[in-house]
């Protein structure tokens, strides 16, 4: 009876839910408590269920479930809640994935670090992308495989038991005490992991895998899964359409980047970055046996990049992270030169991950000097020629700048460029990310593709469709957004000259670096450094709150960039740099402007802010 009541309520919610639940990728930070991610949303959602209130206005007032759509969203929470209640579990124990294999990899990762045995028991066939050899040899995961007819055949095991099955209804599960993790795979939508009650200690680690190496089941796919759960029509097959959209997307990426090599498209920017990292580790283990692998990463870059790199290093014995100072008083090229010299002496394998322009200081190194630093032939301590680096370039801020094509500045250096698709590529309509390399990296890209497939992190059908729709207009949108940003930056400079603005110079813009994001170091006061810092941090929030209060239809407090409309505000230290070491965080305001917004109104509100400082 209770189950029928719950299913009927979900049916109503699918009819009355706000449109944003299906289409919004940028969640509000002003109504979000990270420590209560998912929990706060579901507590209030369950209150609505208990009172039978499924009105759109009530659903719209629910707090933000997660700060990024790839981590979770209202529909993933509702799906996990519905399945959890059916099986008498806490909703935290149910986790949905866009990937079919990622939940398995999440458990294997935790057990690797805990030195614990794992058996994977499965019915039917394993997912086609599951490659036991690569998981053993490259990831270092150990496990036993066992095929059965049903969950009744699962026997006692000294370690963790993962039960893997395929079903059209992701709510179907047959948990028993011998199964630690029950994973149901849908052929098109993804998978759902049920964590049995005795294994709740795994939940945080599994969620972190979903946060860093893959994504939650997408809103569109969660909607379809919920329809099946409540007995409504399932999903339609879009294979032919996907092929068309994929072809269009790959052609657009080659056109935009000026390349002719194979591009890869993943479910998010971090999904493609994870494939890049594991593909490069694979290449090093195969071709440079026994040598240390060094990922050289700016300590204050995007927190997801920083955290993911360190997570890879934690799992693989000869992988190490080397800090690359790039911002402020540090020069990226000088840092790269000195670090590559040292790595060469150690005869290690150098992989560099860097953003150009940097985030959040929006700085661009001297590109000719950068090329020279990356191209220099170095010697090991024994006098042998050192391994040349691979430069992994995060181009999210300026995806239109040509680096890789024939005759371009980094065409002769092994370089792979990638971008987050939730920004300019899709205009904020989806999370898919992509990468492409120059002609020096064709074999590396093939290996990266194998890991993208293994993790089942390729872009979804809808993501390909949205990218196919938005990529052709991307270059023009970048141009238009830059014009708005330059005008706003000039206005701020004239209105509040004592503020420090981090933005590209006119010379850099003339070279093609036309981002639409800038950071703002507001003036402060106080007798001590602590007082001045405290004052500035309060002023940051005062500015953001004024903007989103006075221009609620356009200004939004969230982590975003490259959207089709509006203006987005954040403080990197508390958002994009969430997992960055405290001393490397930037407590400044970061703003990003779109091609379409009421710029005069934003100027007026900023002027009001200045008058009240």
FIZADREN-243067 format. One line per field, with one value per residue (C-alpha): residue number from 1; residue in one letter; chain; x, y, z. Coordinates in steps of 0.5 Angstrom, whole numbers, plus 2048, in hexadecimal, padded with zeros to 3 digits. Example, Ala and Ser with C-alpha at 12.3 -4.5 7.8 and 13.67 -1.06 7.14 Angstrom:
# FIZADREN-243067
n = 1,2
res = A,S
chain = A,A
east = 819,81B
north = 7F7,7FE
up = 810,80E
END
This chain:
# FIZADREN-243067
n = 1,2,3,4,5,6,7,8,9,10,11,12,13,14,15,16,17,18,19,20,21,22,23,24,25,26,27,28,29,30,31,32,33,34,35,36,37,38,39,40,41,42,43,44,45,46,47,48,49,50,51,52,53,54,55,56,57,58,59,60,61,62,63,64,65,66,67,68,69,70,71,72,73,74,75,76,77,78,79,80,81,82,83,84,85,86,87,88,89,90,91,92,93,94,95,96,97,98,99,100,101,102,103,104,105,106,107,108,109,110,111,112,113,114,115,116,117,118,119,120,121,122,123,124,125,126,127,128,129,130,131,132,133,134,135,136,137,138,139,140,141,142,143,144,145,146,147,148,149,150,151,152,153,154,155,156,157,158,159,160,161,162,163,164,165,166,167,168,169,170,171,172,173,174,175,176,177,178,179,180,181,182,183,184,185,186,187,188,189,190,191,192,193,194,195,196,197,198,199,200,201,202,203,204,205,206,207,208,209,210,211,212,213,214,215,216,217,218,219,220,221,222,223,224,225,226,227,228,229,230,231,232,233,234,235,236,237,238,239,240,241,242,243,244,245,246,247,248,249,250,251,252,253,254,255,256,257,258,259,260,261,262,263,264,265,266,267,268,269,270,271,272,273,274,275,276,277,278,279,280,281,282,283,284,285,286,287,288,289,290,291,292,293,294,295,296,297,298,299,300,301,302,303,304,305,306,307,308,309,310,311,312,313,314,315,316,317,318,319,320,321,322,323,324,325,326,327,328,329,330,331,332,333,334,335,336,337,338,339,340,341,342,343,344,345,346,347,348,349,350,351,352,353,354,355,356,357,358,359,360,361,362,363,364,365,366,367,368,369,370,371,372,373,374,375,376,377,378,379,380,381,382,383,384,385,386,387,388,389,390,391,392,393,394,395,396,397,398,399,400,401,402,403,404,405,406,407,408,409,410,411,412,413,414,415,416,417,418,419,420,421,422,423,424,425,426,427,428,429,430,431,432,433,434,435,436,437,438,439,440,441,442,443,444,445,446,447,448,449,450,451,452,453,454,455,456,457,458,459,460,461,462,463,464,465,466,467,468,469,470,471,472,473,474,475,476,477,478,479,480,481,482,483,484,485,486,487,488,489,490,491,492,493,494,495,496,497,498,499,500,501,502,503,504,505,506,507,508,509,510,511,512,513,514,515,516,517,518,519,520,521,522,523,524,525,526,527,528,529,530,531,532,533,534,535,536,537,538,539,540,541,542,543,544,545,546,547,548,549,550,551,552,553,554,555,556,557,558,559,560,561,562,563,564,565,566,567,568,569,570,571,572,573,574,575,576,577,578,579,580,581,582,583,584,585,586,587,588,589,590,591,592,593,594,595,596,597,598,599,600,601,602,603,604,605,606,607,608,609,610,611,612,613
res = X,X,X,X,X,X,X,X,X,X,X,X,X,X,X,X,X,X,X,X,X,X,X,X,X,X,X,X,X,X,X,X,X,X,X,X,X,X,X,X,X,X,X,X,X,X,X,X,X,X,X,X,X,X,X,X,X,X,X,X,X,X,X,X,X,X,X,X,X,X,X,X,X,X,X,X,X,X,X,X,X,X,X,X,X,X,X,X,X,X,X,X,X,X,X,X,X,X,X,X,X,X,X,X,X,X,X,X,X,X,X,X,X,X,X,X,X,X,X,X,X,X,X,X,X,X,X,X,X,X,X,X,X,X,X,X,X,X,X,X,X,X,X,X,X,X,X,X,X,X,X,X,X,X,X,X,X,X,X,X,X,X,X,X,X,X,X,X,X,X,X,X,X,X,X,X,X,X,X,X,X,X,X,X,X,X,X,X,X,X,X,X,X,X,X,X,X,X,X,X,X,X,X,X,X,X,X,X,X,X,X,X,X,X,X,X,X,X,X,X,X,X,X,X,X,X,X,X,X,X,X,X,X,X,X,X,X,X,X,X,X,X,X,X,X,X,X,X,X,X,X,X,X,X,X,X,X,X,X,X,X,X,X,X,X,X,X,X,X,X,X,X,X,X,X,X,X,X,X,X,X,X,X,X,X,X,X,X,X,X,X,X,X,X,X,X,X,X,X,X,X,X,X,X,X,X,X,X,X,X,X,X,X,X,X,X,X,X,X,X,X,X,X,X,X,X,X,X,X,X,X,X,X,X,X,X,X,X,X,X,X,X,X,X,X,X,X,X,X,X,X,X,X,X,X,X,X,X,X,X,X,X,X,X,X,X,X,X,X,X,X,X,X,X,X,X,X,X,X,X,X,X,X,X,X,X,X,X,X,X,X,X,X,X,X,X,X,X,X,X,X,X,X,X,X,X,X,X,X,X,X,X,X,X,X,X,X,X,X,X,X,X,X,X,X,X,X,X,X,X,X,X,X,X,X,X,X,X,X,X,X,X,X,X,X,X,X,X,X,X,X,X,X,X,X,X,X,X,X,X,X,X,X,X,X,X,X,X,X,X,X,X,X,X,X,X,X,X,X,X,X,X,X,X,X,X,X,X,X,X,X,X,X,X,X,X,X,X,X,X,X,X,X,X,X,X,X,X,X,X,X,X,X,X,X,X,X,X,X,X,X,X,X,X,X,X,X,X,X,X,X,X,X,X,X,X,X,X,X,X,X,X,X,X,X,X,X,X,X,X,X,X,X,X,X,X,X,X,X,X,X,X,X,X,X,X,X,X,X,X,X,X,X,X,X,X,X,X,X,X,X,X,X,X,X,X,X,X,X,X,X,X,X,X,X,X,X,X,X,X,X,X,X,X,X,X,X,X,X,X,X,X,X
chain = A,A,A,A,A,A,A,A,A,A,A,A,A,A,A,A,A,A,A,A,A,A,A,A,A,A,A,A,A,A,A,A,A,A,A,A,A,A,A,A,A,A,A,A,A,A,A,A,A,A,A,A,A,A,A,A,A,A,A,A,A,A,A,A,A,A,A,A,A,A,A,A,A,A,A,A,A,A,A,A,A,A,A,A,A,A,A,A,A,A,A,A,A,A,A,A,A,A,A,A,A,A,A,A,A,A,A,A,A,A,A,A,A,A,A,A,A,A,A,A,A,A,A,A,A,A,A,A,A,A,A,A,A,A,A,A,A,A,A,A,A,A,A,A,A,A,A,A,A,A,A,A,A,A,A,A,A,A,A,A,A,A,A,A,A,A,A,A,A,A,A,A,A,A,A,A,A,A,A,A,A,A,A,A,A,A,A,A,A,A,A,A,A,A,A,A,A,A,A,A,A,A,A,A,A,A,A,A,A,A,A,A,A,A,A,A,A,A,A,A,A,A,A,A,A,A,A,A,A,A,A,A,A,A,A,A,A,A,A,A,A,A,A,A,A,A,A,A,A,A,A,A,A,A,A,A,A,A,A,A,A,A,A,A,A,A,A,A,A,A,A,A,A,A,A,A,A,A,A,A,A,A,A,A,A,A,A,A,A,A,A,A,A,A,A,A,A,A,A,A,A,A,A,A,A,A,A,A,A,A,A,A,A,A,A,A,A,A,A,A,A,A,A,A,A,A,A,A,A,A,A,A,A,A,A,A,A,A,A,A,A,A,A,A,A,A,A,A,A,A,A,A,A,A,A,A,A,A,A,A,A,A,A,A,A,A,A,A,A,A,A,A,A,A,A,A,A,A,A,A,A,A,A,A,A,A,A,A,A,A,A,A,A,A,A,A,A,A,A,A,A,A,A,A,A,A,A,A,A,A,A,A,A,A,A,A,A,A,A,A,A,A,A,A,A,A,A,A,A,A,A,A,A,A,A,A,A,A,A,A,A,A,A,A,A,A,A,A,A,A,A,A,A,A,A,A,A,A,A,A,A,A,A,A,A,A,A,A,A,A,A,A,A,A,A,A,A,A,A,A,A,A,A,A,A,A,A,A,A,A,A,A,A,A,A,A,A,A,A,A,A,A,A,A,A,A,A,A,A,A,A,A,A,A,A,A,A,A,A,A,A,A,A,A,A,A,A,A,A,A,A,A,A,A,A,A,A,A,A,A,A,A,A,A,A,A,A,A,A,A,A,A,A,A,A,A,A,A,A,A,A,A,A,A,A,A,A,A,A,A,A,A,A,A,A,A,A,A,A,A,A,A,A,A,A,A,A,A,A,A,A,A,A,A,A,A,A,A,A,A,A,A,A,A,A,A,A,A,A,A,A,A,A
east = 800,805,809,803,802,80A,809,803,806,80C,808,805,80C,80E,808,808,810,813,816,81D,81D,81E,822,826,82D,82F,82D,82C,832,82E,829,82E,831,837,837,82F,830,82A,828,825,821,81E,81C,818,816,813,80F,80C,80A,808,803,801,804,806,805,80A,80B,80C,811,815,816,81A,822,827,829,830,834,836,831,836,836,82F,828,821,81F,825,823,81C,81E,823,81D,818,81D,81F,818,816,81C,81C,822,825,825,82C,82D,82B,82F,82D,833,833,838,837,83E,83F,83C,840,846,844,844,84A,84E,84C,84E,855,856,854,857,851,84E,849,844,840,83A,836,830,830,836,83B,83A,83E,842,845,84C,84F,856,856,853,858,85E,85D,859,85C,855,854,84E,84B,845,83F,839,833,82C,829,82B,829,82F,833,838,83C,842,848,847,842,83D,83B,834,834,82D,82A,822,81E,81B,821,81C,81D,821,822,826,829,82E,833,833,837,835,830,830,82B,82D,828,82A,829,828,82E,82E,82C,830,82D,832,82F,82F,835,839,837,83E,83F,83A,83F,844,83F,83C,843,844,83E,840,847,847,840,839,833,82D,82B,824,822,824,821,81A,81A,81C,817,812,813,813,80C,80A,80A,80D,814,81A,81A,820,824,82A,829,828,82E,833,830,831,838,83B,839,83C,842,843,841,847,84C,849,84A,850,853,855,854,855,850,84C,849,843,841,83C,83F,846,848,846,84B,850,850,851,856,85A,859,85B,861,863,861,866,86B,86B,86B,871,875,875,877,878,874,86E,86E,867,869,863,862,860,85B,858,850,84F,84D,853,857,853,853,85A,85C,857,85A,861,85E,85C,862,869,86D,869,86B,868,86D,86A,86B,86A,867,863,865,86C,86E,86F,86C,872,877,874,873,87B,87D,879,87A,881,881,87C,881,887,882,881,879,873,871,869,867,860,85F,859,85A,858,859,853,852,857,856,85D,860,868,86C,86B,871,875,870,871,879,878,874,878,87F,883,885,88A,88A,88F,892,893,88D,888,882,87B,877,871,86A,866,85F,85C,855,852,84B,84C,84E,84C,84C,854,858,85E,85E,85D,862,867,864,868,868,867,86E,86E,86A,863,85C,857,850,84A,844,83E,83A,83D,83D,83D,836,834,832,82D,831,838,83B,843,847,84F,853,85A,85F,862,868,863,85F,861,860,859,857,859,855,84F,850,84F,84A,846,848,845,83F,840,83E,839,832,82D,82A,831,833,82D,82D,835,833,82E,832,839,838,837,83C,841,83C,83A,841,842,83B,83D,844,841,83C,842,847,842,840,847,848,842,845,84C,849,844,848,850,853,850,855,852,854,853,856,85A,858,85E,85C,855,858,85C,855,854,84D,84B,844,847,84A,84C,84C,850,84C,84F,84F,851,853,859,85B,85C,856,852,853,852,84B,849,84A,847,841,841,841,83B,838,839,836,830,82E,82F,82B,826,825,826,822,821,828,82D,82E,832,835,83B,83A,83D,83C,834,82F,82C,82E,833,836,83A,83E,844,849,84C,845,843,847,84D,849,84F,855,85A,857,85E,85D,855,853,84E,84C,846,846,840,83F,83A,836,835,82E,82C,82A,831,82F,82B,831,835,82F,82F,837,837,832,837,83D,839,837,83E
north = 800,805,803,804,80B,80D,80B,80F,815,814,814,81A,81D,81B,81F,826,826,82D,82D,82E,827,825,82A,82E,82D,832,832,838,838,83D,837,832,82F,82A,826,824,823,81E,81E,825,824,81D,81F,825,821,81B,820,822,81B,81A,820,81D,824,823,82A,82D,834,82F,82B,831,834,82D,82F,82D,826,826,82C,829,825,820,81E,81D,821,821,81B,817,818,816,810,80E,80F,80B,805,806,806,800,7FC,7FF,803,80A,80E,80F,807,808,80C,80C,80D,80F,809,802,800,806,803,7FD,801,805,7FF,7FC,803,803,7FB,7FD,802,7FD,7F7,7F4,7EE,7EF,7EA,7EC,7E8,7E9,7E6,7E6,7EA,7EF,7F6,7F6,7FB,7F7,7F5,7F1,7F1,7F9,7F9,7F4,7F7,7FF,800,7FB,7F8,7F1,7ED,7E6,7E6,7E1,7E0,7DD,7DC,7E0,7E4,7DE,7DA,7E0,7DC,7DF,7E2,7E5,7EC,7F0,7ED,7F1,7EF,7F1,7F0,7F4,7F6,7FB,7FD,800,7FF,7F7,7F4,7EE,7F0,7EB,7EA,7E7,7ED,7F3,7F7,7F6,7FA,7FA,7FC,7FF,7FE,805,809,807,804,804,801,7FF,7FF,7FA,7FC,7F9,7FD,804,806,805,80B,811,80E,80B,812,815,811,813,81A,81A,814,814,817,816,813,819,81C,81A,813,813,816,80F,80B,80E,80D,805,805,808,803,809,808,807,80A,80A,808,80E,80A,80C,814,813,811,817,81C,818,819,821,822,81F,823,829,828,827,82D,831,82F,82F,827,821,81C,818,81B,818,81A,818,819,81F,823,81F,818,81A,81C,816,812,816,815,80D,80D,810,80C,806,808,80A,803,7FF,804,806,800,801,809,80E,812,819,81D,824,828,82F,82F,834,832,830,82B,825,825,825,820,81B,81C,81A,814,811,812,80F,808,807,806,80A,810,816,81D,823,82A,82F,836,83A,840,847,848,841,840,83A,839,83A,835,830,831,830,82A,827,827,824,81E,81D,81C,817,813,814,815,81C,81D,825,827,82E,833,839,83E,83C,83C,840,845,845,845,843,841,843,83E,83E,83D,837,834,834,832,82C,82A,82B,824,822,81D,818,818,812,817,813,817,818,817,81D,81F,81F,825,825,82B,82D,832,833,83A,83B,835,839,83B,837,833,82C,82D,82D,832,835,836,82F,82B,828,826,820,824,822,827,826,82B,82A,82A,82D,834,836,830,82F,836,832,82D,827,825,821,823,821,820,820,820,822,81D,81B,818,814,80D,810,812,80B,809,80E,80C,805,808,80C,806,802,807,808,80F,811,816,814,815,81B,81E,81D,820,826,827,826,82C,831,830,833,83A,839,83E,843,843,843,84A,84D,84B,84E,854,855,852,857,85D,85B,85A,861,864,861,863,86B,86A,867,868,865,85E,859,856,850,84F,84F,855,858,855,84E,84F,851,84A,847,846,849,846,848,847,84C,84C,851,853,858,85D,85C,860,85E,85E,857,852,84E,854,856,84F,84E,855,853,84C,850,855,84F,84C,853,854,84D,84E,855,852,84C,850,856,852,84B,84A,84A,84A,844,841,83B,838,839,83C,83C,83C,83F,844,848,849,844,845,841,841,83C,83A,838,835,833,832,82E,829,82D,82E,834,838,838,83A,841,844,849,84A,847,849,846,84A,847,84A,84C,850,857,85A,861,85E,85A,861,864,85F,85F,867,866,861,866,86C,867,865
up = 800,802,7FC,7F7,7FB,7F9,7F2,7F1,7F4,7F0,7EA,7EC,7ED,7E6,7E3,7E8,7E9,7E7,7E0,7E3,7E6,7DF,7DC,7E1,7E1,7E6,7ED,7F2,7F7,7FC,7FD,7FE,804,801,808,807,7FF,7FD,805,805,7FF,800,807,805,7FF,804,808,801,800,807,806,7FF,7FC,7F5,7F2,7EE,7F2,7F8,7F5,7F2,7F9,7FB,7FC,7F8,7F8,7F5,7F3,7EC,7E8,7E6,7EE,7EE,7EE,7F0,7EB,7ED,7F4,7F3,7EF,7F5,7FA,7F6,7F6,7FD,800,7FC,7FF,806,805,807,800,802,800,7F9,7F4,7EC,7E7,7E0,7DF,7DF,7E2,7E6,7ED,7EC,7EB,7F1,7F6,7F3,7F4,7FC,7FC,7F9,7FE,804,801,801,7FD,7F8,7F4,7EE,7ED,7E7,7E3,7DB,7D8,7DB,7D8,7D1,7D4,7DA,7D9,7DE,7DC,7DC,7E3,7E5,7E2,7E1,7E7,7EC,7EE,7F0,7F0,7EE,7E9,7E9,7E5,7E8,7E6,7EC,7F2,7F6,7F4,7F7,7FD,803,801,805,802,7FE,7FA,7F4,7F0,7E9,7E5,7DF,7E0,7DC,7E3,7E7,7EE,7ED,7F2,7F6,7FC,801,807,802,7FD,7FF,7F9,7F4,7ED,7E8,7E1,7DC,7D5,7D3,7DA,7DE,7E5,7EC,7F2,7F8,7FE,803,80A,80D,808,809,80B,803,801,802,7FD,7F8,7F8,7F7,7F1,7EE,7F0,7EC,7E7,7E4,7E5,7E8,7E3,7DF,7E1,7DA,7DB,7E3,7E0,7DB,7E1,7E6,7E0,7E0,7E8,7E8,7E2,7DD,7D6,7D5,7D1,7CA,7C6,7C3,7C0,7B9,7BB,7C0,7BA,7B6,7BC,7BE,7B7,7B7,7BE,7BC,7B5,7B9,7BE,7B9,7B6,7BC,7BE,7B7,7B8,7B3,7B9,7BC,7C2,7C8,7CB,7D3,7D7,7DB,7DB,7E1,7DD,7D7,7DC,7E0,7D9,7D7,7DE,7DD,7D6,7D7,7DD,7D9,7D4,7D9,7DC,7D5,7D2,7D8,7DC,7E4,7E3,7E7,7E4,7E6,7E5,7E6,7E8,7EB,7F2,7F1,7EB,7EA,7F1,7ED,7E9,7EF,7F3,7ED,7EC,7F3,7F3,7ED,7F0,7F7,7F3,7EF,7F2,7ED,7EC,7EF,7EF,7EF,7F0,7EA,7ED,7E7,7EA,7ED,7EE,7EB,7E4,7E0,7DB,7E1,7E5,7DF,7DD,7E4,7E6,7DF,7E0,7E7,7E4,7DE,7E3,7E7,7E0,7E2,7DD,7DD,7DC,7DD,7DE,7DE,7DC,7D7,7D9,7E0,7E5,7E9,7E7,7E0,7DE,7D7,7D7,7D1,7CC,7C8,7CF,7D1,7CA,7CB,7D3,7D0,7CA,7CE,7CD,7D4,7D7,7DD,7E2,7DE,7D8,7D4,7D0,7D5,7D4,7D0,7D4,7D2,7D3,7D5,7D4,7D7,7D2,7D6,7D6,7CF,7CB,7C5,7C5,7C0,7C3,7C0,7B8,7B3,7B4,7BA,7C1,7C4,7BE,7BE,7C6,7C8,7CA,7CC,7CD,7D1,7D3,7D7,7D3,7D8,7D7,7D0,7CC,7CE,7D1,7D7,7D5,7D6,7DA,7D4,7D3,7CE,7CC,7C6,7C4,7BF,7BA,7BF,7C4,7BF,7C3,7CA,7C8,7C6,7CD,7D0,7CC,7CF,7D6,7D4,7D2,7D8,7DD,7D8,7D8,7D1,7D0,7D0,7CA,7CD,7CE,7C7,7C5,7C9,7C7,7BF,7C0,7C4,7C2,7BB,7BE,7C4,7C0,7BF,7C7,7C9,7C5,7C8,7CF,7CF,7CC,7D2,7D7,7D5,7D5,7DC,7DE,7DC,7E0,7E6,7E5,7E4,7EA,7EF,7ED,7F3,7F2,7EF,7E8,7E5,7DE,7D7,7D4,7CE,7CB,7CD,7CA,7C4,7C4,7C4,7CC,7CD,7D3,7D7,7DE,7E2,7EA,7EE,7F4,7F8,7FC,804,80A,811,816,815,810,813,813,80C,80A,80E,80B,804,804,807,802,7FC,7FF,7FF,7F8,7F6,7FA,7F8,7F0,7F1,7F5,7F1,7EA,7EC,7E5,7E2,7E8,7EB,7F1,7EE,7EB,7E3,7DD,7D6,7D7,7D1,7D6,7DC,7E1,7E6,7EC,7F1,7F6,7F3,7FA,7FC,7F6,7F0,7F5,7FA,7FB,7FA,800,804,803,7FB,7FB,7F8,7FC,7F7,7F2,7EC,7E7,7E0,7DB,7D5,7CE,7D0,7D7,7D9,7DA,7DB,7E1,7E4,7E3,7E7,7ED,7ED,7EE,7F4,7F7,7F6,7F9,800,801
END
